């Protein structure tokens, strides 16, 4: 039988990765807002993201990071379960 993924390990790895990315993104936005807007605009193929941004606050940053971690954990677990079924 093929190697199976351990759903909790995959979920944990993805959740940690999402948390790190979220924190780095928030730091980058706080330290270099114009650079961040240009970078994210490039990632989204020229979309002007400055029109859809809101003020960066500690509450939003923490909430966004927690939501990203929780969703990444769920998606990582689900991915591993589906992978093992296939």
N, CA, C and O atoms as a DFTB+ gen file, in Angstrom:
344 C
 N C O
     1  1       0.841      -1.182       0.000
     2  2       0.000       0.000       0.000
     3  2       0.892       1.252       0.000
     4  3       1.977       1.248       0.581
     5  1       0.437       2.288      -0.637
     6  2       1.193       3.537      -0.730
     7  2       1.315       4.194       0.640
     8  3       0.541       3.917       1.557
     9  1       2.290       5.054       0.750
    10  2       2.477       5.783       2.007
    11  2       1.261       6.646       2.304
    12  3       0.695       7.282       1.415
    13  1       0.876       6.652       3.566
    14  2      -0.260       7.459       4.007
    15  2       0.262       8.713       4.704
    16  3       1.306       8.697       5.356
    17  1      -0.481       9.777       4.551
    18  2      -0.175      11.013       5.266
    19  2      -0.855      10.974       6.629
    20  3      -1.948      10.425       6.769
    21  1      -0.218      11.545       7.610
    22  2      -0.839      11.677       8.931
    23  2      -1.560      13.022       8.950
    24  3      -0.917      14.072       8.974
    25  1      -2.897      12.992       8.940
    26  2      -3.667      14.235       8.825
    27  2      -3.290      15.310       9.839
    28  3      -3.199      16.484       9.480
    29  1      -3.073      14.938      11.081
    30  2      -2.737      15.946      12.090
    31  2      -1.382      16.597      11.802
    32  3      -1.213      17.796      12.022
    33  1      -0.426      15.821      11.317
    34  2       0.892      16.391      11.005
    35  2       0.820      17.339       9.817
    36  3       1.423      18.412       9.836
    37  1       0.088      16.948       8.795
    38  2      -0.075      17.824       7.633
    39  2      -0.808      19.097       8.058
    40  3      -0.419      20.200       7.671
    41  1      -1.856      18.943       8.846
    42  2      -2.624      20.097       9.317
    43  2      -1.757      21.028      10.157
    44  3      -1.810      22.246       9.987
    45  1      -0.968      20.470      11.051
    46  2      -0.088      21.293      11.886
    47  2       0.946      22.039      11.047
    48  3       1.198      23.223      11.269
    49  1       1.541      21.337      10.082
    50  2       2.556      21.969       9.231
    51  2       1.952      23.122       8.430
    52  3       2.556      24.190       8.331
    53  1       0.776      22.916       7.865
    54  2       0.142      23.974       7.087
    55  2      -0.299      25.129       7.985
    56  3      -0.189      26.289       7.588
    57  1      -0.791      24.836       9.171
    58  2      -1.217      25.887      10.101
    59  2      -0.028      26.744      10.544
    60  3      -0.133      27.969      10.609
    61  1       1.088      26.105      10.844
    62  2       2.290      26.848      11.237
    63  2       2.770      27.717      10.078
    64  3       3.136      28.876      10.272
    65  1       2.767      27.155       8.884
    66  2       3.180      27.906       7.701
    67  2       2.279      29.121       7.486
    68  3       2.769      30.218       7.220
    69  1       0.973      28.930       7.601
    70  2       0.025      30.033       7.420
    71  2       0.234      31.113       8.486
    72  3       0.152      32.304       8.186
    73  1       0.498      30.707       9.703
    74  2       0.751      31.670      10.775
    75  2       1.990      32.503      10.502
    76  3       1.987      33.719      10.691
    77  1       3.046      31.840      10.058
    78  2       4.290      32.553       9.737
    79  2       4.066      33.529       8.590
    80  3       4.491      34.683       8.658
    81  1       3.402      33.070       7.542
    82  2       3.141      33.934       6.385
    83  2       2.283      35.133       6.799
    84  3       2.541      36.254       6.362
    85  1       1.283      34.909       7.622
    86  2       0.411      35.993       8.063
    87  2       1.181      37.032       8.871
    88  3       0.994      38.233       8.676
    89  1       2.033      36.583       9.766
    90  2       2.816      37.506      10.603
    91  2       3.820      38.278       9.751
    92  3       3.971      39.489       9.914
    93  1       4.504      37.584       8.847
    94  2       5.468      38.259       7.969
    95  2       4.757      39.301       7.108
    96  3       5.259      40.409       6.920
    97  1       3.594      38.940       6.593
    98  2       2.822      39.866       5.770
    99  2       2.439      41.113       6.576
   100  3       2.581      42.233       6.085
   101  1       1.961      40.927       7.796
   102  2       1.566      42.056       8.635
   103  2       2.775      42.931       8.971
   104  3       2.679      44.159       8.951
   105  1       3.903      42.308       9.276
   106  2       5.115      43.073       9.568
   107  2       5.565      43.875       8.353
   108  3       5.928      45.046       8.466
   109  1       5.537      43.239       7.204
   110  2       5.940      43.915       5.980
   111  2       5.026      45.109       5.701
   112  3       5.491      46.178       5.306
   113  1       3.751      44.922       5.907
   114  2       2.798      46.008       5.688
   115  2       3.017      47.150       6.685
   116  3       2.867      48.319       6.329
   117  1       3.370      46.821       7.925
   118  2       3.607      47.840       8.945
   119  2       4.916      48.594       8.707
   120  3       4.995      49.802       8.927
   121  1       5.937      47.869       8.257
   122  2       7.261      48.465       8.090
   123  2       7.386      49.228       6.771
   124  3       7.952      50.321       6.725
   125  1       6.856      48.643       5.708
   126  2       7.009      49.239       4.376
   127  2       5.681      49.176       3.617
   128  3       5.517      48.349       2.720
   129  1       4.741      50.045       3.973
   130  2       3.411      49.958       3.363
   131  2       3.395      50.151       1.845
   132  3       2.697      49.418       1.145
   133  1       4.146      51.116       1.327
   134  2       4.124      51.354      -0.113
   135  2       4.756      50.184      -0.867
   136  3       4.238      49.757      -1.899
   137  1       5.865      49.672      -0.356
   138  2       6.491      48.503      -0.963
   139  2       5.521      47.326      -0.955
   140  3       5.414      46.595      -1.940
   141  1       4.812      47.145       0.169
   142  2       3.858      46.052       0.292
   143  2       2.741      46.176      -0.735
   144  3       2.355      45.190      -1.363
   145  1       2.223      47.391      -0.903
   146  2       1.153      47.605      -1.886
   147  2       1.650      47.275      -3.290
   148  3       0.940      46.644      -4.072
   149  1       2.869      47.703      -3.606
   150  2       3.437      47.399      -4.926
   151  2       3.654      45.901      -5.091
   152  3       3.366      45.343      -6.149
   153  1       4.160      45.249      -4.052
   154  2       4.411      43.811      -4.104
   155  2       3.110      43.039      -4.305
   156  3       3.022      42.187      -5.188
   157  1       2.103      43.333      -3.491
   158  2       0.838      42.619      -3.591
   159  2       0.131      42.927      -4.905
   160  3      -0.537      42.061      -5.472
   161  1       0.276      44.166      -5.392
   162  2      -0.275      44.503      -6.701
   163  2       0.373      43.679      -7.803
   164  3      -0.294      43.269      -8.753
   165  1       1.679      43.436      -7.675
   166  2       2.385      42.604      -8.655
   167  2       1.930      41.157      -8.581
   168  3       1.757      40.499      -9.606
   169  1       1.738      40.667      -7.367
   170  2       1.283      39.285      -7.179
   171  2      -0.090      39.091      -7.837
   172  3      -0.364      38.047      -8.430
   173  1      -0.936      40.101      -7.723
   174  2      -2.287      40.013      -8.287
   175  2      -2.372      40.659      -9.670
   176  3      -3.418      41.185     -10.050
   177  1      -1.290      40.619     -10.408
   178  2      -1.226      41.022     -11.820
   179  2      -1.695      42.448     -12.060
   180  3      -2.486      42.708     -12.967
   181  1      -1.205      43.367     -11.244
   182  2      -1.483      44.776     -11.471
   183  2      -2.719      45.319     -10.799
   184  3      -3.034      46.499     -10.953
   185  1      -3.430      44.492     -10.056
   186  2      -4.616      44.965      -9.346
   187  2      -4.202      46.028      -8.327
   188  3      -3.226      45.836      -7.602
   189  1      -4.915      47.125      -8.262
   190  2      -4.622      48.193      -7.304
   191  2      -5.218      47.808      -5.949
   192  3      -6.388      48.075      -5.675
   193  1      -4.403      47.183      -5.115
   194  2      -4.903      46.700      -3.826
   195  2      -5.081      47.822      -2.809
   196  3      -5.688      47.607      -1.760
   197  1      -4.566      49.009      -3.097
   198  2      -4.729      50.118      -2.154
   199  2      -6.195      50.506      -1.996
   200  3      -6.580      51.068      -0.971
   201  1      -7.012      50.211      -3.001
   202  2      -8.442      50.534      -2.931
   203  2      -9.224      49.581      -2.028
   204  3     -10.357      49.883      -1.652
   205  1      -8.641      48.446      -1.680
   206  2      -9.369      47.462      -0.883
   207  2      -8.717      47.217       0.476
   208  3      -9.085      46.270       1.170
   209  1      -7.766      48.045       0.863
   210  2      -7.100      47.859       2.148
   211  2      -7.836      48.609       3.251
   212  3      -8.561      49.572       3.003
   213  1      -7.628      48.138       4.473
   214  2      -8.170      48.810       5.651
   215  2      -7.006      49.086       6.595
   216  3      -5.908      48.561       6.411
   217  1      -7.249      49.899       7.586
   218  2      -6.200      50.253       8.541
   219  2      -5.702      49.001       9.271
   220  3      -6.489      48.151       9.687
   221  1      -4.393      48.912       9.415
   222  2      -3.780      47.790      10.116
   223  2      -3.842      48.059      11.620
   224  3      -3.278      49.037      12.109
   225  1      -4.534      47.180      12.345
   226  2      -4.614      47.302      13.805
   227  2      -4.172      45.978      14.426
   228  3      -4.143      44.943      13.760
   229  1      -3.829      46.031      15.712
   230  2      -3.440      44.795      16.401
   231  2      -4.575      43.782      16.388
   232  3      -4.344      42.592      16.178
   233  1      -5.790      44.244      16.610
   234  2      -6.944      43.344      16.640
   235  2      -7.159      42.626      15.316
   236  3      -7.359      41.412      15.282
   237  1      -7.117      43.382      14.231
   238  2      -7.283      42.772      12.909
   239  2      -6.132      41.827      12.580
   240  3      -6.334      40.763      11.993
   241  1      -4.932      42.227      12.963
   242  2      -3.766      41.386      12.694
   243  2      -3.867      40.062      13.436
   244  3      -3.629      39.002      12.856
   245  1      -4.214      40.116      14.700
   246  2      -4.339      38.892      15.503
   247  2      -5.492      38.035      14.996
   248  3      -5.347      36.824      14.828
   249  1      -6.633      38.665      14.754
   250  2      -7.789      37.917      14.258
   251  2      -7.478      37.275      12.911
   252  3      -7.786      36.102      12.698
   253  1      -6.876      38.024      12.009
   254  2      -6.531      37.480      10.702
   255  2      -5.563      36.315      10.797
   256  3      -5.703      35.328      10.075
   257  1      -4.584      36.424      11.683
   258  2      -3.617      35.341      11.864
   259  2      -4.289      34.105      12.450
   260  3      -4.024      32.988      12.007
   261  1      -5.151      34.295      13.436
   262  2      -5.857      33.162      14.049
   263  2      -6.760      32.481      13.016
   264  3      -6.789      31.253      12.929
   265  1      -7.484      33.265      12.249
   266  2      -8.370      32.694      11.228
   267  2      -7.551      31.941      10.180
   268  3      -7.933      30.848       9.764
   269  1      -6.430      32.520       9.752
   270  2      -5.576      31.846       8.769
   271  2      -5.052      30.523       9.316
   272  3      -5.011      29.530       8.590
   273  1      -4.656      30.496      10.575
   274  2      -4.144      29.270      11.195
   275  2      -5.238      28.210      11.283
   276  3      -5.010      27.050      10.939
   277  1      -6.414      28.603      11.741
   278  2      -7.520      27.648      11.887
   279  2      -7.938      27.087      10.526
   280  3      -8.093      25.876      10.370
   281  1      -8.117      27.969       9.548
   282  2      -8.513      27.499       8.218
   283  2      -7.433      26.614       7.598
   284  3      -7.745      25.594       6.983
   285  1      -6.170      26.996       7.754
   286  2      -5.084      26.186       7.208
   287  2      -5.057      24.818       7.870
   288  3      -4.799      23.820       7.197
   289  1      -5.318      24.744       9.175
   290  2      -5.334      23.459       9.864
   291  2      -6.455      22.575       9.303
   292  3      -6.248      21.392       9.034
   293  1      -7.626      23.158       9.135
   294  2      -8.759      22.403       8.595
   295  2      -8.449      21.928       7.173
   296  3      -8.672      20.762       6.844
   297  1      -7.937      22.826       6.333
   298  2      -7.616      22.454       4.948
   299  2      -6.504      21.415       4.889
   300  3      -6.561      20.499       4.069
   301  1      -5.500      21.542       5.742
   302  2      -4.412      20.558       5.773
   303  2      -4.911      19.190       6.188
   304  3      -4.528      18.180       5.597
   305  1      -5.764      19.147       7.200
   306  2      -6.331      17.881       7.665
   307  2      -7.186      17.262       6.560
   308  3      -7.073      16.072       6.266
   309  1      -8.042      18.085       5.954
   310  2      -8.919      17.595       4.896
   311  2      -8.111      17.097       3.699
   312  3      -8.434      16.061       3.118
   313  1      -7.068      17.829       3.334
   314  2      -6.205      17.405       2.227
   315  2      -5.613      16.038       2.505
   316  3      -5.640      15.168       1.634
   317  1      -5.077      15.827       3.703
   318  2      -4.443      14.554       4.047
   319  2      -5.473      13.415       4.033
   320  3      -5.179      12.321       3.549
   321  1      -6.663      13.665       4.555
   322  2      -7.711      12.642       4.567
   323  2      -8.100      12.256       3.136
   324  3      -8.204      11.073       2.812
   325  1      -8.313      13.266       2.286
   326  2      -8.664      12.992       0.895
   327  2      -7.521      12.269       0.191
   328  3      -7.759      11.312      -0.546
   329  1      -6.298      12.707       0.403
   330  2      -5.130      12.072      -0.192
   331  2      -5.079      10.591       0.186
   332  3      -4.837       9.734      -0.665
   333  1      -5.306      10.301       1.451
   334  2      -5.256       8.905       1.913
   335  2      -6.377       8.064       1.319
   336  3      -6.195       6.866       1.104
   337  1      -7.527       8.663       1.050
   338  2      -8.650       7.930       0.457
   339  2      -8.393       7.592      -1.002
   340  3      -8.852       6.567      -1.505
   341  1      -7.650       8.472      -1.680
   342  2      -7.366       8.257      -3.095
   343  2      -6.250       7.229      -3.249
   344  3      -5.860       6.906      -4.371
